Amino acid sequence: MAIKTEEYSEPLSSVFAGALDADQDGEVSIQEILDRVADRGFGLLLFLFALPNLVPIMPPGSSGVFGAILMSIGLQMVFCKSRPWLPTRFRHYRLSPKIQGALQSKGVNLLKRMERFSRPRFSGLDTPLTRAIVGAIVMLLGLVLFSPLPFMNTLPAILIILMAVGLMNRDGLLIGTGALLGVALLTALTFGFHWFVELGQMAKARLLGG
């Protein structure tokens, strides 16, 4: 499917800032954001919902909420949906002015930095199959966001952001890099989790044996 040139005429940082503009009550809902970024596809939504996990002021449990949203978006990418859809509960979720301002500040600055080196390239990697693979990786990384382990909010979020910017800019290099690093992280966690379980069982056996 051809990409409309107007979708890429405005810098990503400007699109992101506009998507988080508050309405009359000083807040913005997920549905309002969806309406504003629908023409940018799934990439901007992945960026938007991964970014909060890099912001230290997020209230407890928020990583799980955004992890669930990311998993839903990833699932739709796996099934090659043309437009994103979210459950009513998530669509009505409203960002507080404090969180909204933090996301705008950090998100816009981050996108401005990434715009300097991200550009359309290796377009052969921007295919429906690749997007489906990215969606599957995003689903698993979203599941990791529920983990209480240290840095398990930050690392998955960074990798999702790499893939998201790649999707928005049709940057195959970023898409491929984020996907490969995501697989590496998931593999490490799989074997690491097994190691931690074995270590816990050994410690328990020693304590009970003593």
C-alpha positions as CSV (number, residue, x, y, z in Angstrom):
1,M,0.0,0.0,0.0
2,A,1.4,3.4,-0.9
3,I,2.3,5.8,1.8
4,K,0.8,9.3,1.5
5,T,3.5,11.9,1.4
6,E,1.6,14.2,3.7
7,E,1.9,11.7,6.5
8,Y,5.7,12.5,6.6
9,S,5.6,16.2,5.8
10,E,5.4,17.2,9.5
11,P,8.3,16.4,11.9
12,L,7.6,13.5,14.3
13,S,8.3,15.8,17.2
14,S,5.6,18.2,16.1
15,V,3.0,15.4,15.6
16,F,3.8,14.0,19.0
17,A,3.4,17.4,20.7
18,G,0.1,18.0,19.0
19,A,-1.2,14.5,20.0
20,L,-0.8,15.3,23.7
21,D,-2.4,18.8,23.6
22,A,-5.0,19.0,26.4
23,D,-8.7,19.7,25.9
24,Q,-10.8,22.2,27.8
25,D,-10.6,20.3,31.1
26,G,-6.8,20.3,31.0
27,E,-6.4,16.6,30.3
28,V,-6.2,14.4,27.3
29,S,-7.7,10.9,26.9
30,I,-6.3,8.0,25.0
31,Q,-9.2,8.2,22.6
32,E,-8.3,11.8,21.8
33,I,-4.7,10.8,21.1
34,L,-5.9,7.9,18.9
35,D,-8.0,10.4,16.9
36,R,-5.1,12.7,16.4
37,V,-2.4,10.2,15.4
38,A,-4.5,7.7,13.4
39,D,-2.8,8.9,10.1
40,R,0.6,8.1,11.5
41,G,-0.3,4.4,12.1
42,F,0.9,2.2,14.8
43,G,4.4,3.6,15.1
44,L,3.4,6.8,17.0
45,L,1.2,4.9,19.3
46,L,4.0,2.5,20.2
47,F,6.2,5.4,20.9
48,L,3.6,7.2,23.0
49,F,2.7,4.2,25.2
50,A,6.4,3.0,25.6
51,L,7.6,6.5,26.6
52,P,5.9,6.6,30.0
53,N,8.1,3.8,31.2
54,L,11.1,6.1,30.9
55,V,9.4,8.8,33.0
56,P,10.1,8.5,36.8
57,I,7.0,10.3,37.9
58,M,4.6,7.6,36.7
59,P,2.3,6.3,39.5
60,P,2.6,2.7,40.7
61,G,1.0,0.2,38.4
62,S,1.1,2.4,35.3
63,S,3.7,0.3,33.6
64,G,1.2,-2.6,33.7
65,V,-1.5,-0.4,32.1
66,F,0.8,0.7,29.3
67,G,2.2,-2.8,28.9
68,A,-1.3,-4.1,28.3
69,I,-2.0,-1.3,25.8
70,L,1.3,-2.2,24.0
71,M,0.4,-5.8,23.9
72,S,-3.0,-5.0,22.4
73,I,-1.3,-2.8,19.7
74,G,1.2,-5.6,19.0
75,L,-1.5,-8.1,18.6
76,Q,-3.2,-6.0,16.0
77,M,0.1,-5.6,14.1
78,V,0.4,-9.4,14.1
79,F,-3.0,-9.7,12.4
80,C,-2.1,-6.8,10.0
81,K,-4.8,-4.4,11.1
82,S,-4.8,-1.2,9.1
83,R,-5.9,1.0,12.0
84,P,-5.4,0.6,15.8
85,W,-8.2,-0.3,18.1
86,L,-8.2,-0.3,21.9
87,P,-10.8,-1.5,24.5
88,T,-13.2,1.1,25.9
89,R,-11.5,1.1,29.3
90,F,-8.1,2.0,27.8
91,R,-9.6,4.6,25.3
92,H,-11.2,6.5,28.2
93,Y,-8.0,6.5,30.3
94,R,-7.0,10.2,30.9
95,L,-3.5,11.4,31.4
96,S,-3.0,13.9,34.2
97,P,-1.6,17.3,33.3
98,K,1.6,16.5,35.2
99,I,2.2,13.3,33.3
100,Q,1.1,14.9,30.1
101,G,3.6,17.7,30.4
102,A,6.4,15.3,31.3
103,L,5.7,13.2,28.2
104,Q,5.5,16.2,26.0
105,S,8.8,17.5,27.2
106,K,10.7,14.3,27.2
107,G,9.0,12.9,24.1
108,V,9.5,15.9,22.0
109,N,13.2,16.2,23.0
110,L,13.8,12.5,22.3
111,L,12.2,12.7,18.9
112,K,14.1,15.8,17.9
113,R,17.3,13.9,18.7
114,M,16.3,10.8,16.8
115,E,15.1,12.9,13.8
116,R,18.8,13.9,13.3
117,F,19.9,10.4,12.3
118,S,16.6,8.5,11.4
119,R,15.5,8.7,7.8
120,P,13.8,6.4,5.2
121,R,16.3,3.6,4.4
122,F,16.3,-0.1,3.9
123,S,12.7,0.1,2.9
124,G,12.7,-3.6,2.1
125,L,12.4,-4.2,5.8
126,D,9.2,-2.2,6.0
127,T,6.8,-5.0,4.9
128,P,3.6,-6.5,6.3
129,L,5.6,-9.6,7.5
130,T,8.2,-7.4,9.3
131,R,5.4,-5.4,10.9
132,A,3.8,-8.6,12.1
133,I,7.1,-9.8,13.6
134,V,7.6,-6.4,15.3
135,G,4.1,-6.8,16.7
136,A,4.9,-10.2,18.1
137,I,8.1,-8.8,19.7
138,V,6.1,-5.8,21.1
139,M,3.6,-8.2,22.7
140,L,6.3,-10.0,24.5
141,L,8.1,-6.9,25.6
142,G,4.8,-5.5,26.8
143,L,4.4,-8.6,29.0
144,V,7.9,-7.9,30.4
145,L,6.6,-4.5,31.6
146,F,4.6,-6.4,34.3
147,S,7.8,-7.7,35.8
148,P,9.1,-6.3,39.1
149,L,12.7,-7.0,38.1
150,P,15.0,-3.9,38.0
151,F,15.3,-2.1,34.6
152,M,12.5,-4.2,33.2
153,N,10.5,-1.1,32.5
154,T,13.3,0.9,30.9
155,L,14.9,-1.7,28.6
156,P,11.8,-3.0,26.8
157,A,10.5,0.6,26.4
158,I,13.8,1.7,24.7
159,L,13.6,-1.1,22.3
160,I,9.9,-0.5,21.5
161,I,10.8,3.2,20.9
162,L,13.5,2.2,18.4
163,M,11.1,0.1,16.4
164,A,8.3,2.8,16.7
165,V,10.5,5.5,15.3
166,G,11.6,3.1,12.6
167,L,8.0,2.4,11.6
168,M,7.1,6.1,11.6
169,N,10.1,7.1,9.4
170,R,10.1,3.9,7.3
171,D,13.6,3.4,8.7
172,G,14.4,-0.2,8.2
173,L,17.7,0.1,10.1
174,L,16.0,1.1,13.3
175,I,13.2,-1.4,12.8
176,G,15.8,-4.2,12.4
177,T,18.0,-3.1,15.2
178,G,15.1,-2.8,17.7
179,A,13.7,-6.1,16.7
180,L,17.1,-8.0,17.0
181,L,17.8,-6.4,20.4
182,G,14.3,-7.2,21.5
183,V,14.8,-10.9,20.6
184,A,18.1,-10.8,22.4
185,L,16.6,-9.3,25.6
186,L,13.7,-11.8,25.5
187,T,16.1,-14.7,25.1
188,A,18.3,-13.5,28.0
189,L,15.2,-13.1,30.2
190,T,14.0,-16.6,29.3
191,F,17.3,-18.2,30.4
192,G,17.8,-15.7,33.2
193,F,14.4,-16.4,34.7
194,H,15.1,-20.2,34.6
195,W,18.5,-19.5,36.3
196,F,16.8,-17.4,39.1
197,V,14.2,-20.1,39.7
198,E,17.0,-22.7,40.1
199,L,19.0,-20.4,42.3
200,G,15.9,-19.9,44.5
201,Q,15.2,-23.6,44.7
202,M,18.8,-24.3,45.7
203,A,18.7,-21.6,48.4
204,K,15.4,-23.0,49.7
205,A,16.8,-26.5,49.8
206,R,19.9,-25.3,51.8
207,L,17.8,-23.4,54.3
208,L,15.4,-26.3,54.9
209,G,18.2,-28.8,55.0
210,G,20.1,-26.7,57.6
